[in-house]
């Protein structure tokens, strides 16, 4: 489980977790000056972790 303010590496970019709920995370790309927060489901994040596409820094 990820927590607020955790930074993860995903698809060669770093994302900071802004919000955590039972069904989704809200994160933002910290490598982009023009990024907007994005929502991603907990199930998707779990799949990314299992496939080693997403790694906690």
C-alpha distance matrix in Angstrom:
0.0 3.8 6.6 10.2 12.4 10.2 12.4 11.8 14.8 15.6 19.1 20.7 19.5 17.0 14.9 13.8 11.2 13.6 12.2 9.4 10.8 10.5 11.8 11.2 10.2 13.3 13.9 17.1 18.8 19.9 22.5 24.5 26.9 27.1 23.5 22.5 19.0 17.7 15.6 13.5 12.3 8.9 11.1 12.4 9.3 8.6 12.4 12.5 10.2 12.5 15.5 14.7 15.5 12.4 11.9 10.3 13.5
3.8 0.0 3.8 7.0 8.8 6.5 8.9 9.0 12.4 13.5 17.3 18.5 16.7 13.9 11.6 10.1 7.6 10.3 9.7 7.8 10.4 11.5 12.4 10.7 8.6 10.9 10.8 13.9 15.5 16.3 19.1 21.2 23.3 23.8 20.3 19.4 16.1 15.3 13.8 12.3 12.1 9.5 12.4 12.8 9.3 10.0 13.4 12.6 10.7 13.8 16.2 14.8 14.9 11.3 10.6 8.4 11.1
6.6 3.8 0.0 3.8 6.3 5.6 9.1 10.6 14.3 15.8 19.6 20.4 18.1 14.8 12.1 9.5 6.8 8.5 8.0 6.8 10.0 11.9 13.5 11.7 9.2 10.6 10.8 13.6 15.7 16.0 19.2 21.1 22.8 23.3 20.1 19.0 15.6 15.6 14.4 13.9 14.1 12.0 15.3 15.7 12.5 13.6 17.0 16.1 14.4 17.6 19.9 18.3 18.1 14.4 13.5 10.6 12.3
10.2 7.0 3.8 0.0 3.8 5.6 8.8 11.2 14.8 16.3 19.9 20.4 17.6 14.2 11.1 7.8 5.0 5.4 5.8 6.6 10.2 13.1 14.5 12.1 9.0 9.1 9.1 11.5 14.0 14.0 17.5 19.0 20.2 20.7 17.7 16.4 13.2 14.0 13.4 13.9 14.9 13.6 17.2 17.2 14.3 16.1 19.3 18.0 16.9 20.3 22.2 20.5 19.7 16.0 15.3 12.4 13.4
12.4 8.8 6.3 3.8 0.0 3.8 6.3 9.6 13.1 15.2 18.6 18.5 15.4 11.8 9.3 5.7 5.1 6.1 8.4 10.0 13.8 16.7 17.6 14.8 11.3 10.6 9.1 10.3 12.1 11.2 14.7 16.6 17.7 18.8 16.1 15.7 13.1 14.4 14.8 15.4 17.0 16.0 19.4 18.8 15.6 17.7 20.5 18.5 17.4 21.1 22.5 20.2 19.2 15.5 14.3 11.3 11.2
10.2 6.5 5.6 5.6 3.8 0.0 3.8 6.5 10.2 12.6 16.3 16.2 13.7 10.1 8.2 5.7 5.5 8.4 10.2 10.7 14.3 16.6 17.3 14.6 11.2 11.3 9.5 11.0 12.1 11.5 14.5 16.9 18.7 19.9 17.0 17.0 14.4 14.9 15.0 14.7 16.1 14.6 17.6 16.8 13.3 15.1 17.7 15.6 14.1 17.7 19.1 16.7 16.1 12.3 10.7 7.5 7.8
12.4 8.9 9.1 8.8 6.3 3.8 0.0 3.8 7.0 9.7 13.2 12.6 10.1 6.5 5.5 4.5 6.4 9.7 12.2 13.1 16.7 18.9 18.9 15.9 12.3 11.9 9.1 9.5 9.5 8.7 11.2 14.0 16.2 17.7 14.9 15.6 13.7 14.1 15.0 14.6 16.6 15.6 18.1 16.6 13.2 15.3 17.3 14.5 13.4 17.2 17.8 15.1 14.0 10.4 8.9 6.3 5.8
11.8 9.0 10.6 11.2 9.6 6.5 3.8 0.0 3.8 6.4 10.0 10.0 8.3 5.6 5.3 6.6 8.0 11.7 13.7 13.9 17.1 18.8 18.3 15.2 12.1 12.3 9.5 10.2 9.6 9.9 11.5 14.3 17.2 18.3 15.4 16.2 14.3 13.8 14.4 13.2 15.0 14.1 15.9 14.0 10.6 12.7 14.2 11.1 10.2 13.9 14.2 11.4 10.2 6.6 5.5 4.3 5.3
14.8 12.4 14.3 14.8 13.1 10.2 7.0 3.8 0.0 3.8 6.8 6.4 5.6 4.5 6.4 9.1 11.1 14.7 16.8 17.1 20.1 21.5 20.5 17.4 14.6 14.6 11.5 11.4 9.6 10.2 10.4 13.4 16.7 17.9 15.2 16.7 15.5 14.7 15.8 14.3 16.4 15.9 17.1 14.5 11.6 13.7 14.2 10.6 10.3 13.7 13.0 10.0 8.1 5.6 5.2 6.3 6.6
15.6 13.5 15.8 16.3 15.2 12.6 9.7 6.4 3.8 0.0 3.8 5.5 5.4 6.2 7.2 10.6 12.0 15.3 17.0 17.2 19.7 20.9 19.2 16.2 13.8 13.8 11.1 11.2 9.3 11.3 11.2 13.3 16.9 17.3 14.4 15.7 14.5 13.1 14.0 12.2 14.4 14.5 15.2 12.1 10.0 12.5 12.1 8.4 9.5 12.6 11.3 9.2 6.1 4.7 6.7 8.9 10.2
19.1 17.3 19.6 19.9 18.6 16.3 13.2 10.0 6.8 3.8 0.0 3.8 5.5 8.3 9.9 13.6 15.4 18.3 20.1 20.5 22.8 23.9 21.8 18.8 16.7 16.5 13.7 13.1 10.7 12.8 11.6 13.2 17.0 17.2 14.8 16.5 16.1 14.5 15.8 14.1 16.5 17.2 17.3 13.8 12.5 14.9 13.7 10.1 11.9 14.3 12.1 10.4 6.8 7.4 9.8 12.4 13.3
20.7 18.5 20.4 20.4 18.5 16.2 12.6 10.0 6.4 5.5 3.8 0.0 3.8 7.0 9.9 13.5 16.1 19.0 21.4 22.2 24.9 26.3 24.6 21.3 18.8 18.2 14.9 13.6 10.5 11.5 9.6 11.8 15.6 16.6 14.7 17.1 17.2 16.3 18.2 17.0 19.6 20.0 20.5 17.2 15.4 17.8 16.9 13.2 14.2 16.8 14.7 12.3 9.3 9.4 10.3 12.5 12.2
19.5 16.7 18.1 17.6 15.4 13.7 10.1 8.3 5.6 5.4 5.5 3.8 0.0 3.8 6.6 10.2 13.0 15.7 18.4 19.6 22.5 24.4 22.8 19.4 16.4 15.3 11.8 10.0 6.8 7.7 6.3 8.7 12.4 13.5 11.4 13.8 13.8 13.6 15.7 15.2 18.2 18.8 20.0 16.8 14.8 17.6 17.5 13.8 14.8 17.9 16.4 14.0 11.0 9.8 10.6 11.8 11.3
17.0 13.9 14.8 14.2 11.8 10.1 6.5 5.6 4.5 6.2 8.3 7.0 3.8 0.0 3.8 6.9 10.0 12.8 15.7 17.0 20.3 22.4 21.3 17.8 14.5 13.4 9.7 8.3 5.7 5.7 6.1 9.1 12.3 13.8 11.4 13.3 12.7 12.9 14.9 14.6 17.4 17.6 19.3 16.6 14.0 16.8 17.5 14.0 14.2 17.8 17.1 14.4 12.0 9.6 9.5 9.4 8.7
14.9 11.6 12.1 11.1 9.3 8.2 5.5 5.3 6.4 7.2 9.9 9.9 6.6 3.8 0.0 3.8 6.5 9.2 11.9 13.5 16.7 19.0 18.1 14.5 11.0 9.6 6.0 5.2 4.4 5.5 7.8 9.7 12.4 13.2 10.1 11.0 9.6 9.8 11.5 11.6 14.5 14.8 17.1 14.7 12.1 15.3 16.4 13.4 13.8 17.5 17.4 15.2 12.8 9.9 10.3 9.6 9.8
13.8 10.1 9.5 7.8 5.7 5.7 4.5 6.6 9.1 10.6 13.6 13.5 10.2 6.9 3.8 0.0 3.8 6.2 9.3 11.3 14.9 17.6 17.3 13.9 10.1 8.6 5.4 5.5 6.6 6.5 9.9 11.6 13.4 14.3 11.3 11.5 9.4 10.5 11.8 12.4 15.0 14.9 17.8 16.1 13.2 16.2 18.1 15.5 15.3 19.2 19.7 17.5 15.6 12.2 12.0 10.2 10.2
11.2 7.6 6.8 5.0 5.1 5.5 6.4 8.0 11.1 12.0 15.4 16.1 13.0 10.0 6.5 3.8 0.0 3.8 5.9 7.5 11.1 14.0 13.9 10.7 6.9 6.0 4.4 6.8 9.3 10.0 13.4 14.7 16.3 16.6 13.3 12.4 9.3 9.8 9.9 10.4 12.4 12.1 15.4 14.4 11.6 14.3 16.8 14.9 14.6 18.3 19.4 17.7 16.2 12.7 12.7 10.8 11.9
13.6 10.3 8.5 5.4 6.1 8.4 9.7 11.7 14.7 15.3 18.3 19.0 15.7 12.8 9.2 6.2 3.8 0.0 3.8 7.1 10.5 13.9 14.1 10.9 7.5 5.4 5.2 7.2 10.5 11.2 14.8 15.4 16.2 16.1 13.0 11.3 8.0 9.5 9.7 11.5 13.5 13.7 17.2 16.5 14.3 17.1 19.6 18.0 18.1 21.7 22.8 21.4 19.6 16.3 16.5 14.5 15.4
12.2 9.7 8.0 5.8 8.4 10.2 12.2 13.7 16.8 17.0 20.1 21.4 18.4 15.7 11.9 9.3 5.9 3.8 0.0 3.8 6.8 10.4 11.0 8.3 5.7 5.0 7.1 10.1 13.6 14.7 18.3 18.7 19.6 19.1 15.8 13.5 9.8 10.2 9.1 10.6 11.7 11.6 15.4 15.4 13.5 16.0 18.8 18.0 18.0 21.3 22.8 21.9 20.5 17.2 17.7 15.8 17.4
9.4 7.8 6.8 6.6 10.0 10.7 13.1 13.9 17.1 17.2 20.5 22.2 19.6 17.0 13.5 11.3 7.5 7.1 3.8 0.0 3.8 7.0 8.2 6.3 4.8 6.6 9.1 12.6 15.8 17.2 20.6 21.3 22.7 22.1 18.6 16.4 12.6 12.0 9.8 10.1 9.9 9.0 12.8 13.6 11.7 13.5 16.7 16.5 16.2 19.1 21.1 20.6 19.6 16.5 17.0 15.3 17.5
10.8 10.4 10.0 10.2 13.8 14.3 16.7 17.1 20.1 19.7 22.8 24.9 22.5 20.3 16.7 14.9 11.1 10.5 6.8 3.8 0.0 3.8 5.5 5.4 6.3 8.7 11.9 15.5 18.8 20.6 23.8 24.3 25.6 24.7 21.1 18.5 14.7 13.5 10.5 10.6 9.3 8.5 12.0 13.6 12.6 13.9 17.0 17.6 17.6 20.0 22.2 22.2 21.4 18.6 19.6 18.2 20.8
10.5 11.5 11.9 13.1 16.7 16.6 18.9 18.8 21.5 20.9 23.9 26.3 24.4 22.4 19.0 17.6 14.0 13.9 10.4 7.0 3.8 0.0 3.8 6.1 8.4 11.5 14.6 18.4 21.4 23.4 26.5 27.0 28.7 27.6 24.0 21.4 17.7 15.9 12.5 11.6 9.1 7.5 10.3 12.8 12.4 12.8 15.8 17.2 17.1 18.8 21.3 21.9 21.5 19.1 20.2 19.2 22.3
11.8 12.4 13.5 14.5 17.6 17.3 18.9 18.3 20.5 19.2 21.8 24.6 22.8 21.3 18.1 17.3 13.9 14.1 11.0 8.2 5.5 3.8 0.0 3.8 7.3 10.4 13.5 17.2 20.0 22.5 25.2 25.5 27.3 26.0 22.2 19.7 16.1 13.7 10.0 8.7 5.8 5.5 7.9 10.1 10.5 11.4 13.8 15.3 16.0 17.6 19.7 20.6 19.8 17.8 19.6 19.2 22.4
11.2 10.7 11.7 12.1 14.8 14.6 15.9 15.2 17.4 16.2 18.8 21.3 19.4 17.8 14.5 13.9 10.7 10.9 8.3 6.3 5.4 6.1 3.8 0.0 3.8 6.7 9.8 13.4 16.2 18.8 21.5 21.7 23.6 22.2 18.5 16.1 12.5 10.1 6.6 5.5 4.1 4.8 8.1 8.9 8.7 10.8 13.1 13.6 14.6 16.9 18.5 18.9 17.6 15.3 17.2 16.8 19.7
10.2 8.6 9.2 9.0 11.3 11.2 12.3 12.1 14.6 13.8 16.7 18.8 16.4 14.5 11.0 10.1 6.9 7.5 5.7 4.8 6.3 8.4 7.3 3.8 0.0 3.8 6.3 10.1 13.0 15.3 18.2 18.6 20.4 19.5 15.8 13.7 10.0 8.2 5.7 5.4 6.1 6.4 10.0 9.8 8.4 11.1 13.5 13.0 13.7 16.7 18.1 17.8 16.2 13.5 15.0 14.2 16.6
13.3 10.9 10.6 9.1 10.6 11.3 11.9 12.3 14.6 13.8 16.5 18.2 15.3 13.4 9.6 8.6 6.0 5.4 5.0 6.6 8.7 11.5 10.4 6.7 3.8 0.0 3.8 7.1 10.5 12.8 15.8 15.8 17.2 16.1 12.5 10.1 6.3 5.5 4.5 6.4 8.7 10.0 13.2 12.3 11.0 14.2 16.2 15.1 16.1 19.3 20.2 19.6 17.5 14.7 16.2 15.3 17.1
13.9 10.8 10.8 9.1 9.1 9.5 9.1 9.5 11.5 11.1 13.7 14.9 11.8 9.7 6.0 5.4 4.4 5.2 7.1 9.1 11.9 14.6 13.5 9.8 6.3 3.8 0.0 3.8 6.9 9.1 12.1 12.5 14.2 13.6 10.0 8.6 5.4 5.4 6.5 7.8 10.8 11.8 14.7 13.0 11.2 14.6 16.3 14.3 15.2 18.8 19.2 18.0 15.7 12.8 14.0 13.1 14.4
17.1 13.9 13.6 11.5 10.3 11.0 9.5 10.2 11.4 11.2 13.1 13.6 10.0 8.3 5.2 5.5 6.8 7.2 10.1 12.6 15.5 18.4 17.2 13.4 10.1 7.1 3.8 0.0 3.8 6.0 8.9 8.8 10.4 10.0 6.5 6.1 4.5 6.1 8.8 10.6 14.0 15.3 17.9 15.7 14.0 17.6 18.8 16.3 17.4 21.0 20.9 19.4 16.6 14.0 15.1 14.4 14.8
18.8 15.5 15.7 14.0 12.1 12.1 9.5 9.6 9.6 9.3 10.7 10.5 6.8 5.7 4.4 6.6 9.3 10.5 13.6 15.8 18.8 21.4 20.0 16.2 13.0 10.5 6.9 3.8 0.0 3.8 5.5 5.9 8.5 8.9 5.9 7.6 7.6 8.6 11.6 12.6 16.1 17.3 19.5 16.7 14.9 18.4 19.1 16.1 17.3 20.8 20.2 18.3 15.3 13.1 14.1 13.9 13.7
19.9 16.3 16.0 14.0 11.2 11.5 8.7 9.9 10.2 11.3 12.8 11.5 7.7 5.7 5.5 6.5 10.0 11.2 14.7 17.2 20.6 23.4 22.5 18.8 15.3 12.8 9.1 6.0 3.8 0.0 3.8 5.5 7.5 9.4 7.5 9.8 10.0 11.9 14.7 15.8 19.2 19.9 22.3 19.8 17.5 20.7 21.8 18.6 19.1 22.8 22.3 19.9 17.3 14.8 14.9 14.0 12.8
22.5 19.1 19.2 17.5 14.7 14.5 11.2 11.5 10.4 11.2 11.6 9.6 6.3 6.1 7.8 9.9 13.4 14.8 18.3 20.6 23.8 26.5 25.2 21.5 18.2 15.8 12.1 8.9 5.5 3.8 0.0 3.8 6.8 9.1 8.3 11.4 12.6 14.0 17.0 17.8 21.3 22.2 24.1 21.2 19.1 22.3 22.8 19.3 20.1 23.6 22.5 20.0 17.2 15.4 15.6 15.4 13.9
24.5 21.2 21.1 19.0 16.6 16.9 14.0 14.3 13.4 13.3 13.2 11.8 8.7 9.1 9.7 11.6 14.7 15.4 18.7 21.3 24.3 27.0 25.5 21.7 18.6 15.8 12.5 8.8 5.9 5.5 3.8 0.0 3.8 5.4 5.4 9.1 11.2 12.9 16.4 17.8 21.5 23.0 25.0 22.0 20.4 23.9 24.2 20.9 22.3 25.7 24.4 22.4 19.2 17.6 18.4 18.4 17.4
26.9 23.3 22.8 20.2 17.7 18.7 16.2 17.2 16.7 16.9 17.0 15.6 12.4 12.3 12.4 13.4 16.3 16.2 19.6 22.7 25.6 28.7 27.3 23.6 20.4 17.2 14.2 10.4 8.5 7.5 6.8 3.8 0.0 3.8 5.9 9.2 11.9 14.4 18.1 20.1 23.8 25.4 27.7 24.9 23.4 26.9 27.4 24.3 25.6 29.1 28.1 26.0 22.9 21.1 21.8 21.3 20.1
27.1 23.8 23.3 20.7 18.8 19.9 17.7 18.3 17.9 17.3 17.2 16.6 13.5 13.8 13.2 14.3 16.6 16.1 19.1 22.1 24.7 27.6 26.0 22.2 19.5 16.1 13.6 10.0 8.9 9.4 9.1 5.4 3.8 0.0 3.8 6.7 10.1 12.4 16.2 18.5 22.3 24.5 26.5 23.7 22.8 26.5 26.8 24.0 25.7 29.1 28.0 26.4 23.1 21.5 22.8 22.6 22.0
23.5 20.3 20.1 17.7 16.1 17.0 14.9 15.4 15.2 14.4 14.8 14.7 11.4 11.4 10.1 11.3 13.3 13.0 15.8 18.6 21.1 24.0 22.2 18.5 15.8 12.5 10.0 6.5 5.9 7.5 8.3 5.4 5.9 3.8 0.0 3.8 6.7 8.8 12.6 14.8 18.6 20.6 22.8 20.1 19.1 22.8 23.3 20.6 22.3 25.7 24.9 23.4 20.1 18.4 19.8 19.7 19.5
22.5 19.4 19.0 16.4 15.7 17.0 15.6 16.2 16.7 15.7 16.5 17.1 13.8 13.3 11.0 11.5 12.4 11.3 13.5 16.4 18.5 21.4 19.7 16.1 13.7 10.1 8.6 6.1 7.6 9.8 11.4 9.1 9.2 6.7 3.8 0.0 3.8 6.4 10.0 12.9 16.5 18.9 21.2 18.9 18.2 22.0 22.7 20.5 22.4 25.7 25.2 24.2 21.0 19.0 20.7 20.4 20.7
19.0 16.1 15.6 13.2 13.1 14.4 13.7 14.3 15.5 14.5 16.1 17.2 13.8 12.7 9.6 9.4 9.3 8.0 9.8 12.6 14.7 17.7 16.1 12.5 10.0 6.3 5.4 4.5 7.6 10.0 12.6 11.2 11.9 10.1 6.7 3.8 0.0 3.8 6.9 10.0 13.4 15.5 18.2 16.3 15.4 19.1 20.2 18.3 19.9 23.3 23.3 22.4 19.5 17.2 18.8 18.2 19.0
17.7 15.3 15.6 14.0 14.4 14.9 14.1 13.8 14.7 13.1 14.5 16.3 13.6 12.9 9.8 10.5 9.8 9.5 10.2 12.0 13.5 15.9 13.7 10.1 8.2 5.5 5.4 6.1 8.6 11.9 14.0 12.9 14.4 12.4 8.8 6.4 3.8 0.0 3.8 6.6 10.2 12.8 15.0 12.9 12.6 16.3 17.1 15.6 17.6 20.7 20.6 20.1 17.2 15.3 17.5 17.5 19.0
15.6 13.8 14.4 13.4 14.8 15.0 15.0 14.4 15.8 14.0 15.8 18.2 15.7 14.9 11.5 11.8 9.9 9.7 9.1 9.8 10.5 12.5 10.0 6.6 5.7 4.5 6.5 8.8 11.6 14.7 17.0 16.4 18.1 16.2 12.6 10.0 6.9 3.8 0.0 3.8 6.8 9.6 11.9 10.5 10.6 14.0 15.2 14.3 16.3 19.1 19.5 19.5 17.0 15.1 17.4 17.5 19.6
13.5 12.3 13.9 13.9 15.4 14.7 14.6 13.2 14.3 12.2 14.1 17.0 15.2 14.6 11.6 12.4 10.4 11.5 10.6 10.1 10.6 11.6 8.7 5.5 5.4 6.4 7.8 10.6 12.6 15.8 17.8 17.8 20.1 18.5 14.8 12.9 10.0 6.6 3.8 0.0 3.8 6.6 8.5 6.7 7.1 10.5 11.4 10.9 13.0 15.5 16.0 16.4 14.1 12.5 15.2 15.7 18.3
12.3 12.1 14.1 14.9 17.0 16.1 16.6 15.0 16.4 14.4 16.5 19.6 18.2 17.4 14.5 15.0 12.4 13.5 11.7 9.9 9.3 9.1 5.8 4.1 6.1 8.7 10.8 14.0 16.1 19.2 21.3 21.5 23.8 22.3 18.6 16.5 13.4 10.2 6.8 3.8 0.0 3.8 5.3 5.3 6.5 8.7 10.0 10.8 12.6 14.5 15.6 16.6 15.0 13.5 16.1 16.6 19.7
8.9 9.5 12.0 13.6 16.0 14.6 15.6 14.1 15.9 14.5 17.2 20.0 18.8 17.6 14.8 14.9 12.1 13.7 11.6 9.0 8.5 7.5 5.5 4.8 6.4 10.0 11.8 15.3 17.3 19.9 22.2 23.0 25.4 24.5 20.6 18.9 15.5 12.8 9.6 6.6 3.8 0.0 3.8 5.5 5.1 6.2 8.7 9.8 10.6 12.4 14.3 15.1 14.4 12.5 14.5 14.7 18.1
11.1 12.4 15.3 17.2 19.4 17.6 18.1 15.9 17.1 15.2 17.3 20.5 20.0 19.3 17.1 17.8 15.4 17.2 15.4 12.8 12.0 10.3 7.9 8.1 10.0 13.2 14.7 17.9 19.5 22.3 24.1 25.0 27.7 26.5 22.8 21.2 18.2 15.0 11.9 8.5 5.3 3.8 0.0 3.8 5.5 5.1 6.3 8.7 9.9 10.7 12.4 14.1 13.6 12.7 15.2 16.2 19.9
12.4 12.8 15.7 17.2 18.8 16.8 16.6 14.0 14.5 12.1 13.8 17.2 16.8 16.6 14.7 16.1 14.4 16.5 15.4 13.6 13.6 12.8 10.1 8.9 9.8 12.3 13.0 15.7 16.7 19.8 21.2 22.0 24.9 23.7 20.1 18.9 16.3 12.9 10.5 6.7 5.3 5.5 3.8 0.0 3.8 5.4 5.1 6.2 8.7 9.9 10.6 12.1 10.8 10.3 13.3 14.9 18.3
9.3 9.3 12.5 14.3 15.6 13.3 13.2 10.6 11.6 10.0 12.5 15.4 14.8 14.0 12.1 13.2 11.6 14.3 13.5 11.7 12.6 12.4 10.5 8.7 8.4 11.0 11.2 14.0 14.9 17.5 19.1 20.4 23.4 22.8 19.1 18.2 15.4 12.6 10.6 7.1 6.5 5.1 5.5 3.8 0.0 3.8 5.4 5.0 6.2 8.6 9.8 10.3 9.3 7.6 10.1 11.2 14.7
8.6 10.0 13.6 16.1 17.7 15.1 15.3 12.7 13.7 12.5 14.9 17.8 17.6 16.8 15.3 16.2 14.3 17.1 16.0 13.5 13.9 12.8 11.4 10.8 11.1 14.2 14.6 17.6 18.4 20.7 22.3 23.9 26.9 26.5 22.8 22.0 19.1 16.3 14.0 10.5 8.7 6.2 5.1 5.4 3.8 0.0 3.8 5.4 5.1 6.2 8.6 9.7 10.1 8.9 10.8 12.0 15.8
12.4 13.4 17.0 19.3 20.5 17.7 17.3 14.2 14.2 12.1 13.7 16.9 17.5 17.5 16.4 18.1 16.8 19.6 18.8 16.7 17.0 15.8 13.8 13.1 13.5 16.2 16.3 18.8 19.1 21.8 22.8 24.2 27.4 26.8 23.3 22.7 20.2 17.1 15.2 11.4 10.0 8.7 6.3 5.1 5.4 3.8 0.0 3.8 5.4 5.1 6.1 8.4 8.5 8.8 11.5 13.8 17.4
12.5 12.6 16.1 18.0 18.5 15.6 14.5 11.1 10.6 8.4 10.1 13.2 13.8 14.0 13.4 15.5 14.9 18.0 18.0 16.5 17.6 17.2 15.3 13.6 13.0 15.1 14.3 16.3 16.1 18.6 19.3 20.9 24.3 24.0 20.6 20.5 18.3 15.6 14.3 10.9 10.8 9.8 8.7 6.2 5.0 5.4 3.8 0.0 3.8 5.5 5.2 6.0 5.0 5.2 8.4 11.1 14.4
10.2 10.7 14.4 16.9 17.4 14.1 13.4 10.2 10.3 9.5 11.9 14.2 14.8 14.2 13.8 15.3 14.6 18.1 18.0 16.2 17.6 17.1 16.0 14.6 13.7 16.1 15.2 17.4 17.3 19.1 20.1 22.3 25.6 25.7 22.3 22.4 19.9 17.6 16.3 13.0 12.6 10.6 9.9 8.7 6.2 5.1 5.4 3.8 0.0 3.8 5.5 4.9 6.1 5.0 6.5 8.8 12.3
12.5 13.8 17.6 20.3 21.1 17.7 17.2 13.9 13.7 12.6 14.3 16.8 17.9 17.8 17.5 19.2 18.3 21.7 21.3 19.1 20.0 18.8 17.6 16.9 16.7 19.3 18.8 21.0 20.8 22.8 23.6 25.7 29.1 29.1 25.7 25.7 23.3 20.7 19.1 15.5 14.5 12.4 10.7 9.9 8.6 6.2 5.1 5.5 3.8 0.0 3.8 5.4 7.7 8.2 9.6 12.1 15.5
15.5 16.2 19.9 22.2 22.5 19.1 17.8 14.2 13.0 11.3 12.1 14.7 16.4 17.1 17.4 19.7 19.4 22.8 22.8 21.1 22.2 21.3 19.7 18.5 18.1 20.2 19.2 20.9 20.2 22.3 22.5 24.4 28.1 28.0 24.9 25.2 23.3 20.6 19.5 16.0 15.6 14.3 12.4 10.6 9.8 8.6 6.1 5.2 5.5 3.8 0.0 3.8 5.4 7.7 9.8 13.1 16.1
14.7 14.8 18.3 20.5 20.2 16.7 15.1 11.4 10.0 9.2 10.4 12.3 14.0 14.4 15.2 17.5 17.7 21.4 21.9 20.6 22.2 21.9 20.6 18.9 17.8 19.6 18.0 19.4 18.3 19.9 20.0 22.4 26.0 26.4 23.4 24.2 22.4 20.1 19.5 16.4 16.6 15.1 14.1 12.1 10.3 9.7 8.4 6.0 4.9 5.4 3.8 0.0 3.8 5.4 6.5 10.0 12.6
15.5 14.9 18.1 19.7 19.2 16.1 14.0 10.2 8.1 6.1 6.8 9.3 11.0 12.0 12.8 15.6 16.2 19.6 20.5 19.6 21.4 21.5 19.8 17.6 16.2 17.5 15.7 16.6 15.3 17.3 17.2 19.2 22.9 23.1 20.1 21.0 19.5 17.2 17.0 14.1 15.0 14.4 13.6 10.8 9.3 10.1 8.5 5.0 6.1 7.7 5.4 3.8 0.0 3.8 6.7 10.3 12.6
12.4 11.3 14.4 16.0 15.5 12.3 10.4 6.6 5.6 4.7 7.4 9.4 9.8 9.6 9.9 12.2 12.7 16.3 17.2 16.5 18.6 19.1 17.8 15.3 13.5 14.7 12.8 14.0 13.1 14.8 15.4 17.6 21.1 21.5 18.4 19.0 17.2 15.3 15.1 12.5 13.5 12.5 12.7 10.3 7.6 8.9 8.8 5.2 5.0 8.2 7.7 5.4 3.8 0.0 3.8 6.9 9.6
11.9 10.6 13.5 15.3 14.3 10.7 8.9 5.5 5.2 6.7 9.8 10.3 10.6 9.5 10.3 12.0 12.7 16.5 17.7 17.0 19.6 20.2 19.6 17.2 15.0 16.2 14.0 15.1 14.1 14.9 15.6 18.4 21.8 22.8 19.8 20.7 18.8 17.5 17.4 15.2 16.1 14.5 15.2 13.3 10.1 10.8 11.5 8.4 6.5 9.6 9.8 6.5 6.7 3.8 0.0 3.8 6.3
10.3 8.4 10.6 12.4 11.3 7.5 6.3 4.3 6.3 8.9 12.4 12.5 11.8 9.4 9.6 10.2 10.8 14.5 15.8 15.3 18.2 19.2 19.2 16.8 14.2 15.3 13.1 14.4 13.9 14.0 15.4 18.4 21.3 22.6 19.7 20.4 18.2 17.5 17.5 15.7 16.6 14.7 16.2 14.9 11.2 12.0 13.8 11.1 8.8 12.1 13.1 10.0 10.3 6.9 3.8 0.0 3.8
13.5 11.1 12.3 13.4 11.2 7.8 5.8 5.3 6.6 10.2 13.3 12.2 11.3 8.7 9.8 10.2 11.9 15.4 17.4 17.5 20.8 22.3 22.4 19.7 16.6 17.1 14.4 14.8 13.7 12.8 13.9 17.4 20.1 22.0 19.5 20.7 19.0 19.0 19.6 18.3 19.7 18.1 19.9 18.3 14.7 15.8 17.4 14.4 12.3 15.5 16.1 12.6 12.6 9.6 6.3 3.8 0.0
